[in-house]
Amino acid sequence: MEKEVNLQQEIDLIKERNSRVELDKKWETSWTRRLCICFLTYFVVVLYTFIISKVSNIWLSSLVPVIGFTLSTLSLKFVRKLWEKSLKNK
């Protein structure tokens, strides 16, 4: 009887963990997360550019690193799929 209880507890723990992992996956691929990262990156770059230089159009020039970062996060899906495929082939 005790083994059944322990087994059920283990199953419940695994289900709870799986729910957390699924939620983490959804967050990692969500547009909310991507947009937050873009906005935060943009404002950090604007602040940094404003402090260190007298760039004529800080708002426009600060878009360059944000766009680069965003493109890199989008392309990483492709890189990750290649990486996963190479792991399966080993």
C-alpha positions as CSV (number, residue, x, y, z in Angstrom):
1,M,0.0,0.0,0.0
2,E,2.8,2.4,0.8
3,K,4.4,1.8,-2.5
4,E,1.2,2.8,-4.3
5,V,1.2,6.1,-2.3
6,N,4.9,6.8,-3.1
7,L,4.3,5.9,-6.7
8,Q,1.3,8.3,-6.9
9,Q,3.3,11.0,-5.2
10,E,6.1,10.6,-7.8
11,I,3.6,10.7,-10.6
12,D,2.1,13.9,-9.2
13,L,5.6,15.4,-8.9
14,I,6.4,14.5,-12.5
15,K,3.1,16.0,-13.7
16,E,3.8,19.2,-11.8
17,R,7.3,19.4,-13.2
18,N,6.0,18.8,-16.7
19,S,3.5,21.7,-16.3
20,R,6.3,24.0,-15.3
21,V,8.5,23.0,-18.2
22,E,5.6,23.5,-20.7
23,L,5.0,26.9,-19.3
24,D,8.7,27.8,-19.5
25,K,8.7,26.7,-23.2
26,K,5.7,28.8,-23.9
27,W,7.3,31.8,-22.3
28,E,10.6,31.3,-24.2
29,T,8.8,31.4,-27.5
30,S,6.2,34.0,-26.7
31,W,5.9,37.3,-28.5
32,T,5.4,39.0,-25.1
33,R,8.9,38.0,-24.0
34,R,10.4,39.0,-27.3
35,L,8.8,42.4,-27.3
36,C,9.8,43.0,-23.7
37,I,13.4,42.2,-24.6
38,C,13.3,44.5,-27.6
39,F,11.9,47.4,-25.6
40,L,14.3,46.9,-22.7
41,T,17.3,46.6,-25.1
42,Y,16.2,49.6,-27.0
43,F,15.9,51.8,-23.9
44,V,19.2,50.6,-22.5
45,V,20.9,51.4,-25.9
46,V,19.2,54.9,-26.0
47,L,20.4,55.7,-22.5
48,Y,23.9,54.4,-23.2
49,T,24.1,56.3,-26.5
50,F,22.8,59.5,-24.8
51,I,25.4,59.3,-22.0
52,I,28.5,58.5,-24.2
53,S,28.0,60.6,-27.3
54,K,26.2,63.4,-29.0
55,V,24.6,61.3,-31.8
56,S,22.2,63.4,-33.8
57,N,19.3,61.0,-33.8
58,I,19.6,58.8,-30.7
59,W,16.2,57.2,-31.2
60,L,16.9,56.0,-34.7
61,S,20.5,54.9,-34.2
62,S,19.4,52.9,-31.1
63,L,17.1,50.7,-33.3
64,V,20.1,49.1,-35.0
65,P,21.2,46.9,-32.0
66,V,17.6,46.1,-31.2
67,I,16.8,44.9,-34.7
68,G,20.1,42.9,-34.8
69,F,19.2,41.2,-31.5
70,T,15.6,40.5,-32.6
71,L,16.8,38.9,-35.8
72,S,19.3,36.8,-33.9
73,T,16.6,35.5,-31.6
74,L,14.4,34.6,-34.6
75,S,17.2,32.8,-36.4
76,L,18.2,30.8,-33.4
77,K,15.2,28.6,-33.9
78,F,16.7,27.4,-37.1
79,V,20.2,26.9,-35.5
80,R,18.6,25.0,-32.6
81,K,16.8,22.7,-35.0
82,L,20.1,21.9,-36.7
83,W,21.8,21.4,-33.3
84,E,19.0,19.0,-32.2
85,K,19.3,17.1,-35.5
86,S,23.0,16.7,-35.0
87,L,22.4,15.3,-31.5
88,K,20.0,12.7,-32.8
89,N,22.5,11.6,-35.5
90,K,25.2,10.8,-32.9
